[in-house]
């Protein structure tokens, strides 16, 4: 057989196989209407590849829901609302969805937690290629938790896209408060999400919008809107986005190797606002690209420890970029409103606040509470003064450039932000997904030549909560 005939034979064979797969997928695809909590629990347990569970409008309560079988690449299993904004799932236990199998999709759901609920989704072990899309998730410690299992199974290649995650009060817990908490997963994409108001009122008082850690790799974090403090009063230490987080214990790292927390990550076109700490924190994160992000009213970017290496290009930020404890950074064409000197003041203030909260055990008897409070007042005054000046964080210049920031409008005034325009774009599109203007592109996440500055237009507009569905439990 000639080479050309052999190639044609292989093509015909592959075509026949794909055609057979399409027929099988079409034959097994099934839509099941769901009208009660009991029906959803039963349907998830019996779902097969290609099944779509379509939930009727209503409010449903659950202790816990589990996957029992995997979908397939060409036939995922889907759980979705019949109409976006009309289905509310109330979690009454510690976690709502326990996802331990591959190729599941959850879409267009409103998921409501309680005062002590940890996770809306716990994605574990073999649960690769899971998709969360278009959901609204509120009032959880760590709404999306992703981790491996002791048998070295890891949930890889997932997609978290177009979700709104927020809390309506600070979480009174010593447990982790991180909206997207990924440990040891590879190849995850986190795109076009809204993360807001993740405050922790307990334990170490430190919270994150998102981190990927535990010897994870090749994460892509793009076009997300992160507002550390919007409706919930500022408390504790809030970090926007992180590769590495606070570090990982050896048993939980991929293949029990924690030398590097994350490798080859990309953080691009994100907007991070109003964080008491850094907008981006790289902790033992190697080969990281940080490009075209806008980080306003945060303390900037930290690249920490010798195994951290980053290329930081075309970002706009309050504060500056800091190499810390041996971290290595290459910077180019960033617009920084401040310097790294001011980045230390919030940390010092937070430490003093924590000591005051436990005054009796942390200060000697000869130091009065009045003296400590006086120190705190002086330090906070100094902190505000340094934070506003360009020698510190440059908050005053930030607000001059973006006067509508307090109402979510990042349209620049043209004052105090010379150098915003004229960047050679490293990323082909901006925060809105619009093509950047060659030769005129703006630094930061938004190319104002192509897109609007009102970032709150990104948020979903929800229908009112539906009434409790008869028979739900």
Steps between C-alpha positions, in 0.01 A plus 500: 500500500638842409567762766214716371259205500609411853435857621157503335419162656591630845291813445199293396548275805522799736195655337303181549605484868401865564172444318427197718586703814260775386223245450565347843506844662176600327337174599602528867438874543206556733333798662332432833269759654557547874218636718602407855807455718443125515490478120833681464671280758374184328578628149861589591550149636366336183623743233691361202730671248299747296228553763385857566307565820279806446375648829163676502476848658488490879689488827642159603676393821772236522733353760740362235502389137750256352608389156505121451631454145707689242385671186710492184686756290237482226213446746539685832236480770337838559299650786339830407210732566211502254544879495796692646420679826193291590649204689642536853671208673527547876790316666418379852816294554876557489524469121234481232642328189762229549642450149728195473454407136611654171305695239225660705361848425300722740339803343269795574428409865464726805668325792441631851713410801462560873707630789716186524487346151843439351453418131242528226719270288764258623678367191724208596737240361394361163257787432684642199341715231231640730330821384331762720332763285260786558425419865439739790658372822471688829567464872759221517845483664667365185230458235715304253749253646719286270753243621655159438474176696764294687506254209656764274183575306467866407212699345655665194393717206188656649323821400349761735340764279248780536403439864413759767643413844445723802427503872256728678690503829843415633549129572538431874732201467853377545465293180633614165309781331597490132239526226687272258731270696698278262760254628706270272282539190654548155381704203202680657348807334334766717343759272243782503393455864397755762646448850405744776494546878706211631571601859615266776416590859693231687815287497774686313252759364649444151285433193557461126289548193677216324811288529658208317763312697626157610731431202227597256595622153393679182210688656343778295334784694351761268234771471376463857361790704615473863378752759642407838271740687182643350194449721667330798708733722875452473645260755811287520745436219346458154709385202357509148661230282779263591714220368625327814262646758630443851686182400399133516572209733701219338221235507275726292742597224497327163714186542589633847746747350460857628829650376297717263143599573408584140685478169440681168192695606353792303316790667369746242229759441364486857367795700565487876369777727494605867723237664666565833803305377645422158292459188723215376714279725748250356628254762747245363346548158744445214486609135199728553372756251312798648376721217245779444340487845348801679556493879358812667489582872701189580864499609624363166676175407716278724740244353631299791771235566785383275290252301268780389572651158272733307482722195280799580401709196247776416320501835342803672523496877474691822821428689771319312664166417708356782766228501476345844711238681697415187225513237604592146308740271549641153286811453421703190257778407294499820324811632550510878344778705717435805813325622572184694587697817135551585421130457624423851270735690173302469678185618634678809158649575323163468749332731443769763122465465524125560717553806249747641216251447683262733653765724528306826718221362721706268613799701692515830319631805685832501350595160153647543219451253479880462864507387439226244195677362700824475771314302233361271352845436840651414585207275170522314550873441849431365365216291238722337754775432751260343232313306377817330843626389682377191793410724267248662209332323388797293130477584442872445640483147297185435178686581607800293546277198184294567256738675201270443667203669270514804198431278672237285588727206866474399483754217824702534483876551824566315647660812767324700512199268726608219658190353177298510477491122741396227590150618600228260231246588630167626148357513278518190178588685403695812283444810182516291635260238532780243803509268765740624590798282841446346735789575251679727411228749473600865691333776296308750198278446283742301595649165295819521535554125286188454294454817301674774626563851187404699612162635183433699318452171666157504279374783205271448152647543295249696129436523353521854539189712232247406257374767563172676402211272234266636655171607858629514699381797 
